[in-house]
């Protein structure tokens, strides 16, 4: 990536503009919105979207992350397979982040 390219910042529950449209439920989508998965959904998928290596580096498990993207964006797995690789990577890291940060900060009042 050169210095003039922008990296897309993906935030949960905010629309993420796709580099290329995908088809989901018979409709052309130009953006996806991810919500946090529920504990029930995480238990049903039976895996985390990331792995912690022996050197403690975090790496994505792209197959698992794709399952969460389908669930959290309410699109079929076949639509996730249409994503541009850069979009897939960005959305996969958002999903991994759901498991590494709390949904909200505890109140101090």
VOMI-783690 format. One line per 5 residues: number of its first residue (from 0); their letters; for each residue x, y, z of N, C-alpha, C, O. Coordinates in nm, 4 decimals, padded with zeros to 6 digits, m for minus. Atoms other than C-alpha are relative to their C-alpha. Last residue first. Example, Ala and Ser with C-alpha at 12.3 -4.5 7.8 and 13.67 -1.06 7.14 Angstrom:
REM VOMI-783690
1> SA> m00.0820:m00.1190:m00.0060:01.3670:m00.1060:00.7140:m00.0770:00.1090:00.0730:m00.0261:00.2198:00.0899 | 00.0890:m00.1190:00.0000:01.2300:m00.4500:00.7800:00.0900:00.1200:00.0000:00.1936:00.1181:00.0665
***
This chain:
REM VOMI-783690
108> XXXXX> 00.0850:m00.0806:m00.0875:m02.1058:00.7315:03.8521:m00.0799:m00.0838:00.0944:m00.1565:m00.0305:00.1747 | m00.0768:m00.0402:m00.1181:m01.8076:00.5536:03.6986:m00.0840:00.0831:00.0944:m00.0323:00.1348:00.1934 | 00.0288:m00.1343:m00.0468:m02.0168:00.3614:03.4445:00.0811:00.0298:00.1255:00.0969:m00.0568:00.2115 | 00.0790:m00.0088:m00.1230:m01.8562:00.0511:03.3009:m00.0174:00.1461:00.0425:00.0727:00.2283:00.0254 | m00.0831:m00.0240:m00.1174:m01.7371:00.0905:02.9406:m00.0881:00.0082:00.1243:m00.1975:00.0644:00.1193
103> XXXXX> 00.0066:m00.1363:m00.0512:m01.9484:m00.0633:02.6713:00.0867:00.0100:00.1241:00.1141:m00.0892:00.1916 | 00.1009:m00.0710:00.0793:m01.9421:m00.3677:02.4460:m00.0123:00.1443:00.0448:m00.0332:00.2334:m00.0376 | 00.1377:00.0077:m00.0505:m01.6204:m00.4865:02.6078:m00.0944:00.0834:m00.0854:m00.0524:00.1779:m00.1522 | 00.0396:m00.1218:m00.0701:m01.3094:m00.5210:02.3900:m00.1428:m00.0148:00.0508:m00.2254:m00.0777:m00.0154 | m00.1136:m00.0533:m00.0747:m01.1203:m00.8256:02.2675:m00.0320:00.1265:00.0774:00.0484:00.1725:00.1584
98> XXXXX> m00.0366:00.0949:m00.1038:m01.4037:m01.0445:02.1385:00.1115:00.0530:00.0904:00.1436:m00.0088:00.1919 | 00.1154:00.0208:m00.0872:m01.5689:m00.7692:01.9357:00.0353:m00.0887:00.1186:m00.0217:m00.0737:00.2267 | 00.0031:m00.1033:m00.1037:m01.2238:m00.6826:01.8017:m00.1180:m00.0122:00.0946:m00.1081:00.0268:00.2109 | m00.0958:00.0415:m00.1029:m01.2087:m01.0129:01.6135:m00.0006:00.0994:00.1159:00.0092:00.0599:00.2321 | 00.0589:00.1145:m00.0704:m01.5273:m00.9125:01.4282:00.0937:m00.0461:00.1114:00.0488:m00.0698:00.2235
93> XXXXX> 00.1063:m00.0555:m00.0849:m01.3763:m00.5742:01.3409:m00.0624:m00.1116:00.0821:m00.0833:m00.0966:00.2025 | m00.0648:m00.0582:m00.1180:m01.0619:m00.7526:01.2200:m00.1014:00.0664:00.0926:m00.0832:00.0664:00.2143 | m00.0455:00.1089:m00.0864:m01.2724:m00.9720:00.9897:00.0678:00.0541:00.1255:00.0494:m00.0010:00.2341 | 00.1155:00.0483:m00.0759:m01.4510:m00.6647:00.8479:00.0394:m00.1129:00.0958:m00.0152:m00.1221:00.2057 | 00.0446:m00.1046:m00.0929:m01.1222:m00.5042:00.7461:m00.1148:m00.0485:00.0881:m00.1138:m00.0284:00.2096
88> XXXXX> m00.1006:m00.0174:m00.1043:m00.9838:m00.8259:00.5944:m00.0460:00.1022:00.1045:m00.0380:00.0764:00.2246 | 00.0043:00.1197:m00.0836:m01.3025:m00.9033:00.4014:00.0978:00.0141:00.1163:00.0632:m00.0170:00.2303 | 00.1206:m00.0115:m00.0837:m01.3145:m00.5464:00.2723:m00.0100:m00.1183:00.0956:m00.0412:m00.1009:00.2134 | m00.0265:m00.1078:m00.0962:m00.9535:m00.5688:00.1490:m00.1191:00.0188:00.0937:m00.1010:00.0404:00.2136 | m00.0904:00.0468:m00.1058:m01.0255:m00.9073:m00.0087:00.0307:00.1070:00.1037:00.0409:00.0764:00.2225
83> XXXXX> m00.1362:m00.0320:00.0384:m01.3276:m00.7746:m00.2006:00.0913:m00.0395:00.1164:00.0521:m00.0278:00.2325 | m00.0674:m00.1197:m00.0487:m01.6379:m00.9467:m00.0729:00.1380:00.0169:m00.0629:00.2092:m00.0808:m00.0863 | m00.0105:m00.0990:00.1075:m01.8173:m01.2042:m00.2904:00.0798:00.1235:00.0405:00.1122:00.2061:m00.0448 | m00.0978:00.0477:00.0987:m01.7549:m01.4944:m00.0490:00.0186:00.0970:m00.1165:00.1164:00.0859:m00.1904 | m00.1311:m00.0271:m00.0591:m01.9387:m01.2961:00.2214:00.1089:m00.0417:m00.0991:00.2122:00.0245:m00.1093
78> XXXXX> m00.0242:m00.1433:00.0192:m02.2417:m01.3039:m00.0086:00.1349:00.0405:00.0583:00.2045:00.1248:00.0017 | m00.0348:m00.0194:00.1414:m02.2291:m01.6844:m00.0323:00.0260:00.1473:m00.0310:00.1029:00.1786:m00.1219 | m00.1426:00.0272:00.0219:m02.2179:m01.6950:00.3488:00.0429:00.0205:m00.1456:00.1556:00.0624:m00.1717 | m00.0362:00.1412:00.0133:m02.5647:m01.5338:00.3529:00.1509:m00.0174:m00.0202:00.2180:00.0734:m00.0693 | m00.0099:00.0368:00.1412:m02.6048:m01.1789:00.4847:00.0370:m00.1477:m00.0088:00.0961:m00.2016:00.0848
73> XXXXX> 00.1272:00.0556:00.0478:m02.7252:m01.0597:00.8251:00.0001:m00.0223:m00.1513:m00.0946:00.0130:m00.2215 | 00.0466:m00.0916:00.1047:m02.4154:m00.8429:00.8865:m00.1325:m00.0459:m00.0599:m00.1887:00.0213:m00.1464 | 00.0069:m00.1361:m00.0538:m02.3391:m01.0084:01.2215:m00.0437:00.1046:m00.1021:m00.0899:00.2123:m00.0644 | 00.0989:m00.0121:m00.1085:m02.4229:m01.3611:01.1060:m00.0192:00.1462:00.0403:m00.1322:00.1937:00.0515 | 00.1322:00.0366:00.0523:m02.2411:m01.3486:00.7707:m00.1086:00.0216:00.1053:m00.2135:00.0791:00.0763
68> XXXXX> 00.0416:m00.1098:00.0885:m01.9468:m01.1600:00.9218:m00.1392:m00.0292:m00.0551:m00.2247:00.0593:m00.0578 | 00.0513:m00.1099:m00.0823:m01.9299:m01.4170:01.2035:m00.0462:00.1171:m00.0857:m00.1470:00.1802:m00.0538 | 00.1278:00.0453:m00.0576:m01.9007:m01.7049:00.9563:m00.0617:00.1107:00.0854:m00.1824:00.1345:00.0796 | 00.1009:m00.0085:00.1064:m01.6335:m01.5126:00.7621:m00.1371:m00.0454:00.0502:m00.2393:00.0110:00.0111 | 00.0406:m00.1400:00.0106:m01.4358:m01.4652:01.0855:m00.1081:00.0175:m00.1063:m00.2007:00.0965:m00.0883
63> XXXXX> 00.0899:m00.0274:m00.1122:m01.4336:m01.8434:01.1331:m00.0507:00.1440:m00.0078:m00.1695:00.1691:00.0125 | 00.1203:00.0818:00.0187:m01.2884:m01.9089:00.7885:m00.1022:00.0290:00.1094:m00.2214:00.0429:00.0819 | 00.0879:m00.0598:00.1002:m01.0484:m01.6142:00.8239:m00.1278:m00.0802:m00.0235:m00.2334:m00.0218:m00.0477 | 00.0455:00.1270:00.0569:m00.8917:m01.7313:01.1482:m00.1076:00.0420:m00.0987:m00.2235:00.0600:m00.0616 | 00.1394:00.0304:00.0332:m00.7151:m01.4032:01.2095:m00.0167:m00.1461:m00.0386:00.0725:m00.2068:m00.0979
58> XXXXX> 00.0232:00.0167:00.1434:m00.3777:m01.3743:01.3785:m00.1453:m00.0404:m00.0225:m00.2067:m00.1073:00.0606 | 00.1393:00.0310:00.0348:m00.2853:m01.2373:01.7206:m00.0098:m00.0116:m00.1513:00.0357:00.0767:m00.2239 | 00.0536:m00.0829:00.1082:00.0815:m01.2529:01.8171:m00.1420:m00.0468:m00.0314:m00.1713:m00.1663:m00.0276 | 00.1086:m00.0858:m00.0472:00.1480:m01.4142:02.1544:m00.0503:00.0992:m00.1047:m00.1223:00.1934:m00.0717 | m00.0697:m00.1252:m00.0342:00.4793:m01.5698:02.0356:m00.0978:00.1085:00.0442:m00.0609:00.2256:00.0535
53> XXXXX> m00.0944:00.0282:m00.1087:00.3077:m01.9103:02.0543:00.0750:00.1261:00.0425:00.1080:00.1422:00.1600 | m00.1138:00.0852:00.0323:00.0255:m01.7751:01.8366:00.0914:m00.0173:00.1209:00.0742:00.0497:00.2227 | m00.1170:m00.0604:m00.0626:m00.3036:m01.6352:01.9615:00.1142:m00.0984:m00.0180:00.1111:m00.2100:00.0337 | m00.0840:00.0940:m00.0741:m00.5793:m01.7283:01.7204:00.1136:00.0790:00.0620:00.1593:00.1789:00.0065 | m00.1436:m00.0268:m00.0028:m00.8661:m01.5205:01.5862:00.0705:m00.1099:00.0776:00.0085:m00.1878:00.1501
48> XXXXX> m00.0445:m00.0427:00.1327:m01.2314:m01.5483:01.4861:00.1498:00.0313:m00.0077:00.1977:00.0826:m00.1089 | m00.0292:m00.1427:m00.0008:m01.3107:m01.7567:01.7965:00.0538:00.0395:m00.1378:00.1120:m00.0436:m00.2074 | m00.1401:m00.0372:00.0186:m01.4717:m02.0949:01.7532:00.0126:00.1516:00.0087:m00.0831:00.2253:m00.0146 | m00.0930:00.0889:m00.0712:m01.7921:m02.2870:01.8279:00.1468:00.0298:m00.0242:00.2303:m00.0602:m00.0141 | m00.1116:00.0059:00.0946:m02.0102:m02.1079:01.5672:00.1136:m00.0856:00.0573:00.1896:m00.1463:m00.0182
43> XXXXX> 00.0441:00.0783:00.1158:m02.3143:m02.1929:01.7821:00.1124:m00.0134:m00.1033:00.1258:m00.1181:m00.1668 | 00.0007:00.1411:m00.0383:m02.1377:m02.0747:02.0977:m00.0416:m00.0882:m00.1169:00.0088:m00.1996:m00.1314 | m00.1402:00.0410:m00.0132:m02.0586:m01.7406:01.9340:00.0095:m00.1480:00.0382:00.0964:m00.2196:m00.0116 | m00.0559:00.0127:00.1349:m02.4207:m01.7067:01.8217:00.1456:m00.0464:00.0047:00.1875:m00.1294:m00.0760 | 00.0623:00.1169:00.0626:m02.5480:m01.7783:02.1744:00.0552:m00.0232:m00.1404:00.0828:m00.1371:m00.1783
38> XXXXX> m00.0652:00.1209:m00.0512:m02.2977:m01.5302:02.3223:m00.0579:m00.1274:m00.0627:00.0165:m00.2215:m00.0902 | 00.0479:00.0355:m00.1333:m02.4424:m01.2661:02.0884:00.0789:m00.1209:00.0514:00.1388:m00.1935:m00.0279 | 00.0694:00.1291:m00.0104:m02.2456:m01.1293:01.7965:m00.0476:m00.0215:00.1441:00.0083:00.0346:00.2383 | m00.0712:00.0963:m00.0839:m02.1722:m00.7551:01.7903:m00.0761:m00.1328:m00.0007:m00.1992:m00.1334:00.0019 | 00.0370:m00.0131:m00.1415:m02.3330:m00.5736:01.4991:00.0820:m00.1028:00.0773:00.1370:m00.1961:00.0188
33> XXXXX> m00.0225:00.1128:m00.0911:m02.1793:m00.5279:01.1559:m00.0487:00.0353:00.1397:m00.0249:00.1454:00.1893 | m00.0067:m00.0448:m00.1384:m02.3206:m00.2888:00.8959:00.0132:m00.1234:00.0875:m00.0700:m00.2139:00.0818 | 00.0434:00.0963:m00.1012:m02.2502:m00.3607:00.5316:00.0114:00.0650:00.1370:00.0993:00.1478:00.1606 | m00.0539:m00.0173:m00.1348:m02.2270:m00.1259:00.2340:m00.0536:m00.1111:00.0896:m00.1583:m00.1699:00.0626 | m00.1223:m00.0792:00.0150:m02.2799:m00.1283:m00.1439:00.0634:00.0302:00.1358:00.1688:00.0934:00.1429
28> XXXXX> m00.0395:m00.0756:m00.1188:m02.5384:m00.4047:m00.1427:00.1314:00.0725:m00.0265:00.2254:00.0156:m00.0822 | m00.1371:m00.0483:00.0124:m02.7144:m00.5296:m00.4567:00.0307:00.0859:00.1225:m00.0397:00.1829:00.1505 | m00.0199:m00.1444:00.0093:m03.0305:m00.7173:m00.3611:00.1478:00.0325:m00.0110:00.2320:m00.0378:00.0448 | 00.0486:m00.0513:00.1270:m03.1362:m01.0769:m00.4264:00.0177:00.1493:m00.0187:m00.0301:00.2052:m00.1175 | 00.1468:00.0075:m00.0016:m03.0978:m01.1732:m00.0596:m00.0597:00.0615:m00.1267:m00.1665:00.1224:m00.1224
23> XXXXX> 00.0500:00.0735:m00.1165:m02.7359:m01.0587:m00.0761:m00.1514:00.0071:m00.0017:m00.2092:00.1146:m00.0179 | 00.1427:00.0324:00.0065:m02.5465:m00.9464:m00.3870:m00.0354:m00.0826:00.1237:00.0295:m00.1827:00.1539 | 00.0285:00.1432:m00.0085:m02.2123:m00.7728:m00.3430:m00.1502:m00.0186:m00.0114:m00.2269:00.0766:00.0033 | 00.1283:00.0493:m00.0499:m02.0940:m00.4270:m00.4432:m00.0060:m00.1522:00.0034:00.0634:m00.2207:m00.0718 | 00.0778:00.0466:00.1148:m01.7238:m00.3450:m00.4792:m00.1317:m00.0548:00.0541:m00.1320:m00.1181:00.1597
18> XXXXX> m00.0805:m00.0369:00.1164:m01.5011:m00.1488:m00.2412:m00.0708:m00.0385:m00.1289:m00.0590:00.0298:m00.2306 | m00.0733:00.1075:00.0653:m01.7738:m00.1800:00.0217:00.0755:00.0521:m00.1219:00.0288:00.1424:m00.1914 | 00.0144:m00.0016:00.1455:m01.8780:00.1164:00.2350:00.0894:m00.1071:m00.0640:00.2092:m00.1138:m00.0362 | m00.1332:00.0102:00.0585:m01.8980:00.0160:00.6023:m00.0161:m00.0026:m00.1510:m00.0746:m00.0968:m00.2044 | m00.0165:00.0540:00.1350:m02.2212:00.1315:00.7667:00.1457:00.0040:m00.0458:00.2155:00.1037:m00.0268
13> XXXXX> m00.0025:m00.1103:00.0962:m02.1956:00.1896:01.1417:00.0215:m00.0588:m00.1383:00.0970:m00.1550:m00.1525 | 00.1310:m00.0634:00.0109:m02.3033:m00.0666:01.4034:m00.0010:00.1258:m00.0866:m00.0963:00.2036:m00.0822 | 00.1205:00.0803:m00.0149:m01.9427:m00.1597:01.4788:m00.1254:00.0866:m00.0072:m00.1267:00.2011:00.0379 | 00.0520:m00.0082:m00.1357:m01.6781:00.0738:01.3411:m00.1249:m00.0860:00.0090:m00.2033:m00.0917:m00.0858 | 00.1290:00.0660:m00.0144:m01.4644:00.0077:01.0353:m00.0420:00.0073:00.1455:00.0334:m00.0325:00.2344
8> XXXXX> 00.0213:00.0205:m00.1427:m01.1858:00.2435:00.9425:m00.1406:m00.0552:00.0147:m00.2379:00.0051:m00.0307 | 00.1369:m00.0175:m00.0481:m01.0948:00.2048:00.5768:m00.0061:m00.0292:00.1494:00.0463:m00.1304:00.1960 | 00.0445:00.1244:m00.0604:m00.7251:00.2458:00.5045:m00.1384:00.0260:00.0577:m00.1582:00.1223:00.1319 | 00.0620:m00.0085:m00.1311:m00.6535:00.5295:00.2663:m00.0390:m00.1383:00.0476:m00.0790:m00.2238:m00.0314 | 00.1199:00.0809:m00.0163:m00.4078:00.5061:m00.0185:m00.0523:00.0141:00.1420:00.0245:00.0240:00.2376
3> XXXX> 00.1188:m00.0736:00.0435:m00.1695:00.7968:m00.0793:m00.1287:m00.0801:00.0151:m00.2375:m00.0245:00.0003 | 00.0399:m00.0986:m00.0999:00.1160:00.6492:00.1288:m00.1254:00.0781:m00.0379:m00.1852:00.1426:00.0483 | m00.0816:m00.1205:00.0004:00.1406:00.3405:m00.0871:m00.0603:00.1032:00.0936:m00.1715:00.0868:00.1439 | 00.0845:m00.1175:00.0000:00.0000:00.0000:00.0000:00.0886:00.1231:00.0000:00.1835:00.1309:00.0780
***
